[in-house]
Amino acid sequence: MRFFTCVLFLIIAQMTVFAADLKIGVIDEQKLIDKYEKSVVLVKKLEDRYKKEEAKMKELDDKIKSAKRELMILDGEKREALLGQLRRYEVEFKVNREYLSEMLTVKKAQYTKEVRDDIQKAIELYSKDQKFDLILRKNLPGMRGEMPQKIVLYNKEKMDITNEILNMINRSFKEQNR
């Protein structure tokens, strides 16, 4: 039993020495995504595009409502013509709504990939430059408005390299967009 205890003690001591040699960093990926200037620009671009398309949808919706009101007072050939126009408006509205939804989904995925790729490259570059052995995420990012899921429950403040990565990617983004 003493032998087993000694071996166990030596293994634990060896693991402690090995762990002391590791350089570990922690990042808050949600913060990086939210505060990365490129991300802010892309979100604004997406919102502007959505507002522009939404204005077109509102205009078409107004035409539909107006045509429906007119249908109530028309009869005969004028009514049939307006009914045909109303159907075209409704089909156009449906197609535009589906297009808008699909376009937003595709653009959001494209922008998210761009931002995450930039962040990943910066983390790799920084880690190699600063000789980190391991980088951990503090959390898994949630969608906008959702709480991120915690992965790292505790870390010393000096292990958090989020701000260094954020400064690096924002500086690079500014240089590319001069």
CORHUMO-V226919 format. One record per run of one state. SS is the DSSP state (H for helix, E for strand, C for the rest). FROM is the first residue (numbers start at 0). TO is the last residue. If there is no record, write none. Layout:
[[SS:FROM:TO] [SS:FROM:TO]]
//
This chain:
[[C:0:0] [H:1:20] [C:21:22] [E:23:26] [C:27:27] [H:28:34] [C:35:35] [H:36:70] [C:71:74] [H:75:129] [C:130:132] [E:133:136] [C:137:137] [E:138:139] [C:140:147] [E:148:149] [C:150:155] [H:156:158] [E:159:159] [C:160:160] [H:161:175] [C:176:177]]
//
